[in-house]
């Protein structure tokens, strides 16, 4: 299954408020070797989702939970295509914080990303293009 098909199969997976956790979000952590019982679905999980998608669909992945770890894999491109990775800054470009997801399309001012932990769920959301740190083409394993 390709990255976008797999990511779309997760569309609508949502955090559960309170002490109960969505088992699918916990599975994203488990797949990467993290203890999902310690990492709740309120943990920032955009990178866990991106890693789960990349790993399950046979692409290189970071294995890390911070979004900016995606800056160290793949090949940068200034002409992103469907399914490429988009890395954004959060708070400020110098911050360690970020967001990661998969490229869907862009307009003059916005990039549309299919990602996890976007308003606490898997969905497609528009982000201002001035927040993009990089677009990455991932290499297929094998």
KAKA-V681790 format. One record per pair of residues at least 12 apart in sequence whose ideal C-beta (glycine too) atoms are under 10 Angstrom apart, sorted by the first residue. I is the first residue (numbers start at 1). J is the second residue. Records with the same first field share a line. If there is no record, write none. Layout:
I->J  J
This chain:
1->53  56  57  58
2->53  57  58  59  82  83
3->50  53  54  56  57  58  59  82  83  84  85  102  103  114  138
4->53  57  82  83  102  103  104  114
5->53  57  83
6->52  53  54  56  57  83  102
7->49  50  52  53  54  56  57  83  101  102  104  114  115  116  122  124
8->102  104  114  122  124
9->53  56  122
10->24  25  28  49  52  53  114  116  121  122  123
11->114  121  122  123  124
12->121  122  123
13->25  27  28  41  45  49  116  117  120  121  122  123
14->41  119  120  121  122  123
15->40  41  42  43  45  116  117  119  120  121
16->40  41  42  120
17->41  42  120
18->42
19->40
20->40  41
21->36  37  39  40  41  42  43
22->40  41  45  120  121
23->36  41
24->41  49  52  116  122
25->39  40  41  42  43  45  48  49  52  116  117  120  121  122
26->38  39  40  41  43  45  48
27->48  52
28->41  45  46  47  48  49  50  51  52  53  55  56  65  116  117  122
29->41  43  45  48  49  51  52  65
30->48  52
31->48  51  52  53  55  56  61  63
32->47  48  51  52  55  61  62  63  64  65
33->63
34->48  51  63  64  65
36->48
39->65
41->117  120
42->117  120
43->65  117
44->65  66  67  90  97  98  99  116  117
45->65  115  116  117  120  122
46->65  66  67  70  88  90  98  99  100  101  113  115  116  117  118  122
47->61  62  63  64  65  66  67  68  69  70  87  98  99  100  101  115  116  117
48->63  64  65  100  116  117
49->100  101  102  114  115  116  117  118  122
50->62  67  69  70  85  86  87  99  100  101  102  114  115  116  117  138
51->63  64  65  69  70  100  116
52->116
53->83  85  101  102  114  115  116  122  138
54->70  73  74  83  85  102  138  141
55->141
57->83  138  140  141
58->138  139  140  141  142
59->73  74  83  85  137  138  139  140  141  142
60->73  74  136  138  139  140  141
61->73  74  85  138  141
62->74  85  100
66->96  97  98  100
67->85  86  87  88  89  90  96  97  98  99  100  101  115  117  133
68->87  88  89  90  95  96  97  98  99  100  133  134
69->87  98  100
70->85  86  87  98  99  100  101  133  134  136  138
71->85  87  98  100  133  134  136
72->136
73->85  136  137  138  139
74->87  134  135  136  137  138  139
75->135  136  137  138  139
76->133  134  135  136  137
77->103  134  135  136  137
78->134  135
79->135  137
80->102  103  104  105  106  111  132  134  135  136  137
81->103  105  135  137
82->102  103  104  105  114
83->102  103  104  114  137  138
84->102  103  104  134  135  136  137  138
85->100  101  102  103  113  115  134  135  136  137  138
86->99  100  101  102  103  104  106  111  112  113  114  115  127  129  131  132  133  134  135  136
87->99  100  101  131  132  133  134  135  136
88->100  101  111  113  115  127  128  129  130  131  132  133  134
89->130  131  132  133
90->131
93->130  131  133
98->131  133
99->113  115  116  117  118  125  127  131  133
100->113  115  116  117  133  136
101->113  114  115  116  117  118  122  123  124  125  127
102->114  115  116  124  138
103->115  132  135  136  137
104->124  125  126
105->124  126
106->126  127  129  132  135
107->126  129
108->129
109->126  127  128  129  130
110->125  126  127  128  129  130  131
111->125  126  127  128  129  130  131  132  135
112->124  125  126  127
113->125  126  127  132
115->127
